[in-house]
């Protein structure tokens, strides 16, 4: 099922990211405006969650396939998208787009609330101070129960984290546009947290948790009965990118807005 997706991922992500290799933007402007660094550890890998039923039950017995993302391309895309949103929200501010790393620099922030401290890696803190960054806009993975939007409510079992796809080959789902019922569904999802941190105090200023995911009936599979085939590899990647673009565009103004 995943062979073609593995082969296409590197080229597709490269084309989606465009100028994602650029690590720094915007010259210094007004000193009174915040200087915001942007970093993402959201999507070093994608997950494909395959729904499985235990014998005679609907208990969670899911299997997870992890797909490494070449060259941190999706995290680079997240940083670029956040930079674009920042330019709209703070047109006279400064920003520094930090290149993703191979390891997480921050522990899970799911339980860290506004005003609470964030543990910085020494190298990251030194780099932020050297750049003159006053705030850090940070994107991290969130793990939570599957809650995938459908016309008739929420579907999914188990827990989802980061970016990926949920595959169900058992649950009948009607496609209203086609007027057909497909055996199963594909659901792209993005579970992540956006956090604005004050560099000087190393405390959370504001935070937003995003749990996105929606169901696409297997009725849309062309020439295949498998829900994985409702979208091509390029469509899958474009869908994830568009989900992140829209949600980042929504949350960034909420995070950087003046109190």
N, C-alpha and C positions, 0 to 999 in steps of 0.2 A: 504493500500500500504506500510506503513512504519513499520508495526508491527514487522516483522522479522528483519528489520534493527535495531530497538531499542533493541531487545533482543540480537542481536549478537554483538553490538558495543563494550561493555566493554571487552569481551574476545578477540575480534579481535584486538582492539587497544593495549591491553596488549602484545599480541604476536608480533605486529609490532614494538613496541617500544623497546623490548628487555631490555637492561640495562638502560632505560630512567630514572629510579629513581636516578641514580648517579648524584649528583649535582655539583661535582667539579672534575676536571681532571688536570693532568700535574703538576709536581712539578716546582718550580722556576728554570729558566734556565738563559740564558744570560740577564744581566740587561739592555743592550742597546736595546733589542727587546721589542716591545709593549706587554703589558699584557691586553688581551682582554676578557671582560666579555660578555656572550651571554644570551639574554633574549627574550622570545617570548610571545606576547599576540595576536597571530594570530587566534587560533583555539580552543577557549574555548567551542565553539559550532559549529556545522555544520548547513548549511541551505539547505533545499530542496525547490527550487523555481519552482512552478507549473504554467506554462503558461495558462492563461485564456483569452478568447476573449470576449470583450463586444459585445452585440447584434449588428450584422451587421457591425462590424468593426474589425480591428486588433489592437485597442488601448490596452495599457498596463493595464491589470486588474489582474495581477499575485497574487497568494497567496504564502505565505512563511511559511514553517514549520521549526521550530528551534529545533535542536537535541542537548541537552547538551552532552558534551564529558566527560565520567567518568574519574576522577582522573587527569584531564588536560593532558591526554595521548598524544594527538596530538601535543600540545605545547611542551611537553617533547621530542617528536620525532623530532620536528623542531630544538630544541636546540642541540640534539645529532647529527643530520645531519649537522648543522652548525659547530659544534665542529670538525667533521670529515673533513669538507672542510677547516677549519682553519688550521688543522694540515698539510694539503697538501700545503696550500698557505704560511703559516708561520711555518715551521717545527721546528724552534728554539725559537718560542714565547711561552708565557704563556697564559693559558686560564682558565676561571672560568665559568662553566655552571650553570646559576642561575635557581633554581626551579620556575616554573610558579606559579602565585598567582590566587586567585579567583576573583580579580577585576583588571581592567586596571590601570597600574601605569603611563601610558603616554597617553596624549590626542592624537587625530589624528595628524599625521605628514604630511598629504598629501600636505599641503601648506607651509611646512617648507623647505626652500632651503639650499644649501650648505653655510656654514658660519653663518647661523642664529641660535639663541638660542633654546634650548630644555628645557622644565621645568621638573626637576627631583623631584620625591617624596623624602622627607627628609631622610626617612629610606633607600631608594635605594642608594642615594648619599653617605650616611654614610657607607653602606656596601661595595660599590665599593672602597671607599678610604681605608677602613680597609683591603680589599683584595689586595690593591696595583694595582688595575686595572687602566690602563691609557686610555683605550678605551672601549666603549660599542657597541656591535653589536646587534642591536635591530630589531625585526620583528613585524610589526603591520599590521592590516587589512587595506585594501583600498576599497572604494566604488566607483564604476564607472559603466557606461552603459554596458550592456551585449554585448559582442562581441565574439561569439563562432565560432571557426574555422570549416569550412566545405569545401568540395571539390569545391563548387561553390561560395565561399565568406564567409560572416559572418552572423550568425543568432542570434536570441534572442531579447527580449524586456525588458524594465525595467532596474533596477540596481542590480548588484551583489556585494557581500562583503565577504571577508575572503575565507573560503573553503566550498565547497558544491557541489550540483548537480542541474542542470536545467532540468526540465522535460517538454516536449512539446508533446501532444498527437494529434496535429492537422496538423502539417506541414509534407508533404510527403518528405522523404529523401531516396535517393538511396544508397544502399551499393554496391560498385563496385565489391568487392571480391565475394559477393553472387550473384550479378546480379539481385537483388530484390529491390523493393521499400517498405519501411516500413512507416506506418502511425505514424509519430512522431519520436522523438529522445530523447536520454539521453545525457547530457553533463556534465562531471566532470569539475570543475573550481577551480582556486586558484587566488584570487586577494589580493596581499599583497605588503608591502613595506619593503625593507631592508635598514637600516640606520646605518652608522658608526658615533659614536659621541665621541668627545674628552671629557674626564671626567673633566679635569682641567678647561677648558673654558666653558663646557656644551654647545658646539656648534657642528652643523652637519659638519662632514668632507666630507662625500660622501653619496650618496643615489641612490637607484635603485627601480623603481616601476615595478612590474610584474603583468600582466593580462593574465592569461592562461585559456584556455578552448577549448574543441573540441567536435564535434558532433559525436554521435554513433547512426546509424539508428536503429529504432525499428525492422527492418528486422532481426536483430541478436537475438531478443527475442526467446528463446526456449520454445515452448509449451505455449506461452502467447502472446497476442497482445499488451501488455502494455510496453512502452519503459523502464520503471523502471526495467524490468526483463532482460535487455540485459546483465547485470552482476549480479553475486551473491553478497551477503553482503561482503564476504571476498575480492572479486575482486574489489568492490567499494573502500574499505579502502586501499587496496594495490595500486590501481591506484592513489589515492590522495597522498599517501606516496611517490610513485615514481615520481609524478609531482613535489613535493616539493624537493625531493632529487636532481633531475636533475637541477632545477632552482636555488636552493641554491648553488649547485656546480658550477653553471655558474657565479652567482653574487658575491659570497664571494671574489674570487680573484680580481674582479674589485674594490671592496670596500677597501680591505686592501693593494692593490698594492701601492708601493711607488710612490709619485708624480713625 
